[in-house]
Amino acid sequence: MRRIPNPKTRPELRARRKLRIRKNLSGSAERPRLVVFRSLKHIYAQLVDDVSRRTIATVSDASIDSGKKTEKSAAVGKLIAEKAKAAGITKVVFDRGGYQYHGRVKAVADGAREGGLEF
């Protein structure tokens, strides 16, 4: 495991939380990892198979035109659920990526659940 010495900045603290979360999560072909990345303007979601080390599907809010950021995040969750169903996936492991399970990250999770994913 990679060690980050004496974190002080927000990105360093987030990287530390992310490592702490990732040591307990792993995605497989049957149950891939649903990864969320949140920037200041956009939100991204990916389905990752950690065993074969490949990305199954990816979605961002860049293609969604209207709505607030939280509404766009829910739409991203629904889109990733549609892509997952097209790939034959119904169950995933949710990886919040070091972010709080709150706001836009929670909206992605709720949207994915509405789209039919189980986690």
N, C-alpha and C positions, 0 to 999 in steps of 0.2 A: 504494500500500500504506500502511495506517495504521501510524504509528510510536508505540510506547509508550515514553516516556522513562524511563530508569533504573528498571527493575522491581525491586521489593523484596518484594512479598507473593506468596504462592502463586498467587492468582488472576491476578495480573499476569504471573507467569512462565508460567503455563499459557496465557494469552492470547497470549503471544509465541510459544510453541511451536506453538499452533494456527494462527497466521498463517503460520509457517514451513512447516507441513505443507500448509495449504490452497493455497498458491501453486503447488504441484505436482499437486494433485488436482482433478479436476472430474468431475461426473457428467453423463451424457447419458440420453436416453430408452432407448437400447439397453442402457446400462451405468450405472445410477444409483449415487449415492454412498450407502453404508451408514454413517450417522452414529451415533456412540455418545455419550450424555451420562450421566455418572455423578455422582449426588449421594451424600450420606452414607447415605441410607436406600434410595434407589431407583436404577433404571437404565432408560434409555430408548433406543430405537433407531428411526431413521427412514430411509426411502429417499427421496432427494432428486434430482430432475432439475434440474441447474444451468442448462441451456440454456433451458428454458421457465420456470425459477424456480418450481417447484411441488413439493410433497411428495406422493409417491405412496402411502406407507403409513407408519404409526407404531404402535409397540407399547411398553408399559411393563410393569413388574413389579407394578403396583398390582392387576392382576386375578388374579395368581398368589398362592394362599393359603399354601401350606406350603413348607418348605425353607429352607436357608441362602441368603445373598445370592448366592453363587457359583452355586448350583443354580438359583435364580430367573433369573440372568443367562443361563445356558445355555438355559433355557426361553424367554426373550425372543428369543434367537437363532433358535430353532426356529420360534417364532411369526412372526417377521419373514420367515423363509424361506418359510413357508406363504403369507403374504400376497403375497410377491413372485411365487411360482409362480402364484397366482391372477391376478395382473396380467400374467403372461406374461414374467416376468424370471427369467433363470437366472444371469447374470453381474453382479457388482457391483464397485465400488471401495470398499475399507474405509477409513473415516476414523475414526481413534482419538481425534480431538478433543483432542489435546495430552496425553492420559493415556498412561502406560506401557502397552505391550502385555503385560499381566500381570494375573493375578487375574480380576476380573469382566469386564474388557474382553476378555481372551482367551477367557473362557467364552462371551461373546456371539458372538465369531468362530467358535469351535468349534461352538456350537449351530447357527449359520447354515450352516456347512459340512455338518453332519450332516443339516440340513433340505434340502440339495441346492443351495445357492448356491455359485458358483465365484468365488474371488478370490485 
